[in-house]
Amino acid sequence: MFSHIGKKIKVLAWCIFVLIVIAGVVLGAILSNEENEILPFFILSFCGVILGWFNSFLLYSYGELVDCNQKQVQQNAQMIALLSKAAPSPAGAENATQAASTVWFCTACGTRHTDSSLSQCLQCGETRGV
């Protein structure tokens, strides 16, 4: 009943618009027959269209907001699901920290070394500072 409520609100807005326009045309026809004039028919028909448009405009825009909000909630849920799958586990984070601790840079020349067992820089021979 309440699923896809935004679409249902927009359909309701169209139905109200049609009913108000029909009511304006019928009321205009009734009044024009009583007074034998065509002007009340056009005035009431025009007012019915304007009144129906304004009422359905507000209701339709509310339905559109609800639709957009529902789409945004679904997209957020998908993003959260993707991010939770992509997040590293704590064990993976420890491995990354251990891997980062095996890398060292020479203070003299700035050369990057990945072997933590080296005590001297292979480029310049500088002794590794601990």
C-alpha positions as CSV (number, residue, x, y, z in Angstrom):
1,M,0.0,0.0,0.0
2,F,2.7,2.4,0.9
3,S,5.4,1.3,-1.6
4,H,6.1,3.7,-4.4
5,I,4.0,6.3,-2.7
6,G,5.6,9.2,-4.7
7,K,4.2,7.7,-7.9
8,K,0.8,7.3,-6.3
9,I,0.8,10.9,-5.1
10,K,1.6,12.1,-8.7
11,V,-1.3,9.9,-10.1
12,L,-3.6,11.4,-7.4
13,A,-2.5,14.9,-8.5
14,W,-3.4,14.1,-12.1
15,C,-6.8,12.7,-11.1
16,I,-7.6,15.8,-9.0
17,F,-6.6,18.1,-11.9
18,V,-8.9,16.2,-14.3
19,L,-11.8,16.3,-11.8
20,I,-11.4,20.0,-11.1
21,V,-11.3,20.8,-14.8
22,I,-14.4,18.7,-15.5
23,A,-16.2,20.3,-12.6
24,G,-15.3,23.8,-14.0
25,V,-16.5,22.9,-17.5
26,V,-19.8,21.3,-16.2
27,L,-20.5,24.3,-13.8
28,G,-19.8,26.7,-16.6
29,A,-22.1,24.8,-18.9
30,I,-24.9,24.8,-16.3
31,L,-24.6,28.5,-15.7
32,S,-24.4,29.4,-19.4
33,N,-27.6,27.4,-20.0
34,E,-29.4,29.2,-17.2
35,E,-28.4,32.7,-18.4
36,N,-28.1,31.9,-22.1
37,E,-24.6,33.4,-22.2
38,I,-21.3,31.8,-23.2
39,L,-19.1,34.1,-21.1
40,P,-19.7,32.2,-17.8
41,F,-18.8,29.0,-19.5
42,F,-15.4,30.3,-20.6
43,I,-14.7,32.0,-17.3
44,L,-15.5,29.0,-15.2
45,S,-13.7,26.6,-17.6
46,F,-10.6,28.8,-17.5
47,C,-10.8,29.2,-13.7
48,G,-11.2,25.4,-13.4
49,V,-8.1,24.8,-15.4
50,I,-6.1,27.3,-13.4
51,L,-7.3,26.1,-10.1
52,G,-6.8,22.4,-11.0
53,W,-3.3,23.2,-12.3
54,F,-2.3,25.0,-9.2
55,N,-3.6,22.3,-6.8
56,S,-2.2,19.4,-8.8
57,F,1.1,21.4,-9.3
58,L,1.7,21.5,-5.5
59,L,0.6,17.8,-5.0
60,Y,2.6,16.6,-8.0
61,S,5.8,18.4,-6.8
62,Y,5.4,16.8,-3.4
63,G,5.1,13.4,-5.1
64,E,8.3,14.2,-7.1
65,L,10.1,15.0,-3.9
66,V,9.1,11.7,-2.3
67,D,10.2,9.8,-5.4
68,C,13.6,11.6,-5.4
69,N,14.0,11.0,-1.7
70,Q,13.3,7.2,-2.2
71,K,15.8,7.0,-5.0
72,Q,18.4,8.8,-2.9
73,V,17.9,6.4,0.0
74,Q,18.3,3.4,-2.4
75,Q,21.5,4.9,-3.8
76,N,22.9,5.6,-0.4
77,A,22.2,2.0,0.7
78,Q,24.0,0.8,-2.5
79,M,27.0,3.0,-1.7
80,I,27.2,1.9,1.9
81,A,27.1,-1.8,0.8
82,L,29.9,-1.1,-1.7
83,L,32.0,0.7,0.8
84,S,31.5,-2.0,3.5
85,K,32.8,-4.6,1.0
86,A,35.8,-2.5,0.0
87,A,36.9,-1.6,3.5
88,P,39.9,-3.6,4.6
89,S,39.6,-6.0,7.5
90,P,41.7,-5.2,10.7
91,A,44.0,-8.1,9.7
92,G,44.5,-6.5,6.3
93,A,45.3,-3.2,8.0
94,E,48.0,-4.9,10.2
95,N,49.6,-6.4,7.1
96,A,49.6,-3.0,5.4
97,T,51.3,-1.6,8.5
98,Q,53.9,-4.3,8.6
99,A,54.6,-3.9,4.9
100,A,55.0,-0.1,5.4
101,S,57.5,-0.7,8.3
102,T,59.8,-2.8,6.0
103,V,60.3,0.2,3.7
104,W,62.9,2.8,4.7
105,F,64.5,5.8,3.1
106,C,68.1,6.8,3.1
107,T,68.6,10.1,5.1
108,A,71.5,11.1,2.9
109,C,70.3,10.5,-0.7
110,G,66.5,9.7,-0.2
111,T,66.7,6.3,-1.9
112,R,63.8,4.0,-1.1
113,H,64.7,0.6,0.2
114,T,62.2,-2.3,0.7
115,D,64.6,-4.7,2.4
116,S,64.6,-4.0,6.1
117,S,67.6,-6.3,6.7
118,L,69.9,-3.8,4.9
119,S,72.0,-1.8,7.2
120,Q,73.5,0.5,4.5
121,C,72.1,2.4,1.5
122,L,72.8,0.6,-1.7
123,Q,73.0,3.9,-3.6
124,C,75.4,6.0,-1.4
125,G,76.6,3.6,1.3
126,E,75.2,5.7,4.2
127,T,74.5,3.7,7.3
128,R,70.9,3.2,8.1
129,G,69.6,5.2,11.0
130,V,67.2,3.4,13.2
